[in-house]
Amino acid sequence: MHSPWGLIDQICEKKGWTLDYVLESISWTNIQMMAADKIQLVKSSEIVHKVSKENIKQHRERYNG
């Protein structure tokens, strides 16, 4: 898990806010919600495709050559 200071530093860098502004003006709850709601990108190579038993032969031919 990230330390609270690392999380605050990431938010300061991304938003262009100063450390004083974050510590004095934004509640810890809102900082945690910002971290939980951040967008995370997934590479297409990491996506797992589910295949039915009927289509397994076609799937193997398509992806394994």
N, C-alpha and C positions, 0 to 999 in steps of 0.2 A: 504494500500500500504506500502511496505517496505521503510524504510528510505534509502537514498543513502549510508550512512555509514554501515548499515546492509548488503546491497547488496555487497559493497566492501569487507566487512569482510568475507562474504560467499565465494566470489571468491578467496580471499587470502588463506582461509583454504583449499579450494578444489584444487587449483593449486599449493599451496606451495610458493606463492609469498609474498613479504613483502609489507607493506602498502606504503612505499616510492616508490617501483617499480611501483605499480598500479597507484598511484597518479601522478607520473612524466613521466611514459612511455606509458600508455594506455589511449586512448581518452575515454571520457565519452560515446560517441556514441557506441564504441566497447563494453564497459562494459554493456550497455543496451541491445545490440544485444546478448551478451553472456547469459544474464538473460532470454531474450525472447526465445532463442533457446534451453534452457536446457531441458533435457529429463525428462518427468514426467510419472511415472508409474501409471497405473490404475488397481485396483483389479478386478478380474474377476467377483466378486459379485456385482460390481458397473456398469457393462455393461448392458445396456437395449437392449433386443432383441425384434424387431418388429415382430408381427405375423399377417398374413392375416386373414380376417374374416372366411375364409373357414377352416383354421387350428386351430382355437381358442379352439375347444373341445380337440383336440389332445394335444395342448400346455398345457391346464389346467390339463389334466390327467398326463402328463409327469412331470410337475413341482409342482403340488399340491397333488400328490399321488393318 
